[in-house]
Amino acid sequence: MLYAANLLAAYEIARYRNRPVAVVCGLSALLPLLGPLIFLASPTLEAHAGEGGMPLEVEEPGPAVVGAGSPSGATSRSWVRSGCHRP
């Protein structure tokens, strides 16, 4: 039971510290109490590359698209609801 708790702790530490789960759990299996402590004391790895080795890029939001043909972004339905509809 203690061995399973050790492996669960290793898994959670690997996820928290952004480390490879197989490496952390493997070392924790060989060194039951020392393995998780080694990775818990080590600094967190920062993600430099996404899947496939491509660098991670954060997409910045572009300008909002305003309704076509309406400078204020109002649609014909909003004119009808507000009582400004002209026959």
Backbone as ProteinMPNN parsed JSONL, in Angstrom:
{"seq_chain_A": "MLYAANLLAAYEIARYRNRPVAVVCGLSALLPLLGPLIFLASPTLEAHAGEGGMPLEVEEPGPAVVGAGSPSGATSRSWVRSGCHRP", "coords_chain_A": {"N_chain_A": [[0.835, -1.185, 0.0], [1.935, 1.232, 0.774], [3.869, 1.418, -1.186], [2.349, 1.805, -3.514], [1.222, 4.283, -2.896], [3.529, 5.773, -2.965], [4.172, 5.67, -5.703], [1.954, 6.984, -6.755], [2.342, 9.513, -5.643], [4.708, 10.158, -6.964], [3.773, 10.328, -9.591], [2.026, 12.536, -9.408], [3.839, 14.532, -8.657], [5.451, 14.586, -10.931], [3.649, 15.577, -12.833], [3.116, 18.083, -11.691], [5.624, 19.335, -11.619], [6.214, 19.388, -14.29], [7.653, 17.32, -15.515], [8.923, 14.348, -17.202], [6.669, 11.715, -16.872], [7.206, 8.951, -16.874], [9.929, 8.823, -16.25], [10.085, 9.941, -13.672], [8.343, 8.268, -12.207], [9.624, 5.822, -12.662], [12.153, 6.171, -11.41], [11.222, 6.536, -8.849], [10.183, 4.047, -8.367], [12.491, 2.552, -8.159], [13.92, 3.867, -6.109], [12.262, 4.163, -3.474], [11.37, 6.207, -1.394], [13.139, 8.244, -1.738], [13.183, 8.947, -4.444], [10.738, 10.479, -5.235], [11.263, 12.724, -3.639], [13.589, 13.785, -4.721], [12.743, 14.825, -7.206], [10.794, 16.539, -6.314], [12.247, 18.477, -5.036], [13.669, 19.545, -7.126], [13.814, 22.119, -9.693], [10.986, 23.366, -11.607], [10.381, 22.325, -14.94], [10.264, 24.329, -17.823], [8.029, 24.558, -20.553], [9.323, 24.382, -23.686], [8.894, 23.535, -26.222], [6.233, 22.45, -28.274], [4.061, 19.693, -29.144], [5.591, 17.51, -31.426], [7.902, 18.937, -31.673], [7.627, 21.548, -32.383], [7.866, 25.029, -31.72], [6.124, 26.592, -29.016], [3.532, 28.872, -29.525], [1.862, 31.754, -28.608], [-1.244, 32.834, -29.444], [-2.236, 36.035, -30.211], [-5.153, 37.879, -29.586], [-7.043, 39.052, -32.336], [-8.366, 42.03, -33.958], [-11.736, 42.864, -33.125], [-14.491, 41.772, -35.04], [-16.712, 43.795, -36.654], [-20.196, 44.068, -37.272], [-21.195, 43.65, -40.67], [-21.685, 46.38, -42.849], [-22.656, 48.074, -40.967], [-21.681, 50.685, -39.085], [-21.717, 50.97, -36.291], [-21.977, 48.452, -35.362], [-24.474, 47.506, -34.951], [-27.25, 45.438, -35.682], [-29.872, 44.694, -38.072], [-31.917, 43.521, -36.664], [-31.574, 44.451, -34.069], [-32.331, 47.058, -34.406], [-35.049, 46.764, -34.867], [-35.969, 45.728, -32.432], [-35.444, 47.858, -30.734], [-37.249, 49.763, -31.435], [-36.685, 51.523, -33.423], [-37.134, 50.941, -36.012], [-37.807, 51.685, -39.332], [-40.479, 51.803, -41.54]], "CA_chain_A": [[0.0, 0.0, 0.0], [2.848, 2.373, 0.82], [4.538, 1.473, -2.478], [1.397, 2.412, -4.452], [1.139, 5.703, -2.545], [4.785, 6.366, -3.443], [4.063, 5.855, -7.152], [0.968, 8.032, -6.984], [3.017, 10.784, -5.333], [5.65, 10.413, -8.056], [2.987, 10.763, -10.741], [1.55, 13.904, -9.163], [5.009, 15.419, -8.675], [5.858, 14.712, -12.337], [2.698, 16.486, -13.484], [3.257, 19.418, -11.106], [6.929, 19.886, -11.994], [6.337, 19.327, -15.745], [8.715, 16.348, -15.802], [8.405, 13.111, -17.818], [6.051, 10.861, -15.857], [7.887, 7.661, -16.855], [11.223, 8.966, -15.568], [9.855, 10.174, -12.247], [7.786, 7.041, -11.618], [10.657, 4.783, -12.716], [13.115, 6.407, -10.343], [10.515, 6.335, -7.588], [10.059, 2.604, -8.171], [13.8, 2.05, -7.726], [14.262, 4.53, -4.845], [10.897, 4.465, -3.049], [11.089, 7.487, -0.74], [14.086, 9.252, -2.197], [12.842, 9.342, -5.815], [9.851, 11.644, -5.297], [11.891, 13.885, -2.99], [14.56, 14.375, -5.663], [12.029, 15.632, -8.193], [10.058, 17.596, -5.619], [13.215, 19.528, -4.716], [14.224, 20.113, -8.353], [12.959, 23.179, -10.253], [10.021, 23.008, -12.64], [10.822, 22.53, -16.318], [9.368, 25.149, -18.628], [7.76, 23.967, -21.865], [9.929, 25.169, -24.77], [8.409, 23.057, -27.515], [4.974, 21.721, -28.224], [4.117, 18.372, -29.739], [6.242, 17.485, -32.721], [9.079, 19.772, -31.651], [7.332, 22.907, -32.828], [7.817, 25.959, -30.592], [4.804, 27.049, -28.61], [3.254, 30.264, -29.845], [0.607, 32.24, -28.052], [-1.93, 33.664, -30.425], [-2.833, 37.24, -29.657], [-6.458, 38.094, -30.212], [-7.084, 40.075, -33.372], [-9.43, 43.012, -33.745], [-13.095, 42.339, -33.17], [-15.153, 41.988, -36.323], [-17.96, 44.534, -36.497], [-21.214, 43.645, -38.241], [-20.996, 44.219, -41.994], [-22.623, 47.404, -43.282], [-23.144, 48.857, -39.839], [-20.503, 51.202, -38.399], [-21.798, 50.822, -34.838], [-22.079, 47.046, -35.053], [-25.873, 47.152, -34.729], [-27.847, 44.681, -36.775], [-31.234, 45.128, -38.376], [-32.815, 43.037, -35.619], [-31.492, 45.319, -32.896], [-33.125, 48.245, -34.709], [-36.456, 46.415, -34.721], [-36.253, 45.596, -31.01], [-35.369, 49.129, -30.023], [-38.335, 50.635, -31.858], [-36.171, 52.485, -34.393], [-37.355, 50.414, -37.346], [-38.588, 52.542, -40.203], [-41.111, 50.991, -42.611]], "C_chain_A": [[0.889, 1.262, 0.0], [3.576, 2.548, -0.512], [3.635, 2.131, -3.524], [1.24, 3.903, -4.173], [2.384, 6.45, -3.017], [4.711, 6.629, -4.945], [3.03, 6.915, -7.518], [1.569, 9.411, -6.709], [3.998, 11.148, -6.442], [4.919, 10.915, -9.296], [2.532, 12.213, -10.576], [2.7, 14.905, -9.184], [5.472, 15.646, -10.117], [4.94, 15.671, -13.076], [2.886, 17.92, -12.997], [4.547, 20.092, -11.558], [7.195, 19.84, -13.489], [7.532, 18.46, -16.159], [8.113, 15.141, -16.498], [7.906, 12.14, -16.745], [6.788, 9.53, -15.748], [9.211, 7.733, -16.095], [11.022, 9.099, -14.064], [9.31, 8.916, -11.575], [8.806, 5.909, -11.631], [11.687, 4.948, -11.619], [12.478, 6.194, -8.979], [10.29, 4.852, -7.307], [11.37, 2.011, -7.684], [14.222, 2.607, -6.37], [12.965, 5.03, -4.201], [10.661, 5.811, -2.373], [11.98, 8.611, -1.242], [13.736, 9.786, -3.592], [11.91, 10.534, -5.902], [10.468, 12.896, -4.669], [12.89, 14.577, -3.91], [13.842, 15.306, -6.642], [11.195, 16.735, -7.55], [10.981, 18.77, -5.3], [13.778, 20.198, -5.972], [13.281, 21.178, -8.911], [12.042, 22.637, -11.353], [10.611, 23.264, -14.018], [9.796, 23.371, -17.046], [9.218, 24.497, -19.991], [8.341, 24.885, -22.938], [9.411, 24.746, -26.129], [7.12, 22.288, -27.31], [5.148, 20.339, -28.825], [4.748, 18.462, -31.118], [7.462, 18.389, -32.786], [8.849, 21.194, -32.123], [7.296, 23.833, -31.621], [6.391, 26.401, -30.294], [4.645, 28.525, -28.928], [1.905, 30.637, -29.26], [-0.015, 33.158, -29.074], [-2.562, 34.855, -29.727], [-4.171, 37.472, -30.338], [-6.392, 39.249, -31.206], [-8.185, 41.072, -33.079], [-10.801, 42.352, -33.863], [-13.723, 42.679, -34.516], [-16.499, 42.641, -36.052], [-18.915, 44.067, -37.581], [-21.053, 44.365, -39.564], [-22.074, 45.254, -42.315], [-23.141, 48.277, -42.156], [-21.947, 49.374, -39.051], [-20.549, 51.02, -36.884], [-21.883, 49.373, -34.413], [-23.505, 46.606, -34.808], [-26.384, 46.386, -35.94], [-29.264, 45.169, -37.004], [-32.208, 44.659, -37.304], [-32.748, 43.917, -34.373], [-32.264, 46.62, -33.136], [-34.603, 47.959, -34.5], [-36.814, 46.338, -33.24], [-36.257, 46.93, -30.29], [-36.454, 50.112, -30.449], [-37.892, 51.668, -32.88], [-36.374, 51.999, -35.826], [-38.26, 51.343, -38.14], [-39.197, 51.692, -41.306], [-40.691, 51.416, -43.995]], "O_chain_A": [[0.603, 2.231, -0.703], [3.868, 3.67, -0.926], [4.108, 2.929, -4.333], [1.136, 4.701, -5.105], [2.307, 7.611, -3.419], [5.136, 7.686, -5.412], [3.213, 7.658, -8.482], [1.331, 10.36, -7.456], [4.107, 12.315, -6.818], [5.396, 11.825, -9.975], [2.646, 13.016, -11.502], [2.538, 16.018, -9.684], [5.841, 16.761, -10.485], [5.408, 16.494, -13.863], [2.825, 18.862, -13.787], [4.557, 21.289, -11.847], [8.284, 20.209, -13.929], [8.311, 18.828, -17.039], [6.906, 14.92, -16.4], [8.642, 11.79, -15.823], [6.98, 9.027, -14.641], [9.567, 6.8, -15.376], [11.709, 8.447, -13.279], [9.765, 8.541, -10.495], [8.845, 5.112, -10.694], [12.059, 3.974, -10.964], [13.135, 5.718, -8.054], [10.215, 4.441, -6.149], [11.37, 1.074, -6.886], [14.82, 1.89, -5.568], [12.607, 6.197, -4.365], [9.752, 6.518, -2.807], [11.615, 9.785, -1.177], [13.974, 10.959, -3.88], [12.236, 11.514, -6.571], [10.213, 14.008, -5.131], [13.025, 15.8, -3.886], [14.279, 16.433, -6.876], [10.922, 17.755, -8.183], [10.547, 19.922, -5.294], [14.31, 21.306, -5.891], [12.081, 21.148, -8.636], [12.302, 21.588, -11.942], [11.259, 24.285, -14.246], [8.593, 23.153, -16.903], [10.179, 23.944, -20.525], [7.907, 26.027, -23.084], [9.48, 25.515, -27.088], [6.939, 21.579, -26.32], [6.274, 19.872, -28.995], [4.467, 19.386, -31.881], [8.01, 18.589, -33.87], [9.801, 21.964, -32.246], [6.744, 23.459, -30.586], [5.569, 26.563, -31.196], [5.527, 29.33, -28.63], [0.927, 29.905, -29.41], [0.596, 34.131, -29.516], [-3.325, 34.701, -28.773], [-4.295, 37.278, -31.547], [-5.77, 40.28, -30.948], [-8.864, 40.968, -32.057], [-10.982, 41.395, -34.616], [-13.499, 43.762, -35.056], [-17.324, 42.105, -35.311], [-18.49, 43.713, -38.681], [-20.801, 45.569, -39.584], [-23.256, 45.012, -42.07], [-23.99, 49.138, -42.384], [-21.257, 48.585, -38.406], [-19.496, 50.925, -36.254], [-21.864, 49.084, -33.217], [-23.736, 45.441, -34.486], [-25.994, 46.657, -37.076], [-29.792, 45.961, -36.223], [-33.216, 45.319, -37.054], [-33.758, 44.108, -33.695], [-32.789, 47.216, -32.196], [-35.336, 48.818, -34.009], [-37.864, 46.838, -32.836], [-37.003, 47.11, -29.327], [-36.561, 51.193, -29.871], [-38.641, 52.598, -33.179], [-35.836, 52.595, -36.758], [-39.333, 51.735, -37.682], [-38.48, 50.925, -41.949], [-41.137, 50.831, -44.982]]}, "name": "protein", "num_of_chains": 1, "seq": "MLYAANLLAAYEIARYRNRPVAVVCGLSALLPLLGPLIFLASPTLEAHAGEGGMPLEVEEPGPAVVGAGSPSGATSRSWVRSGCHRP"}
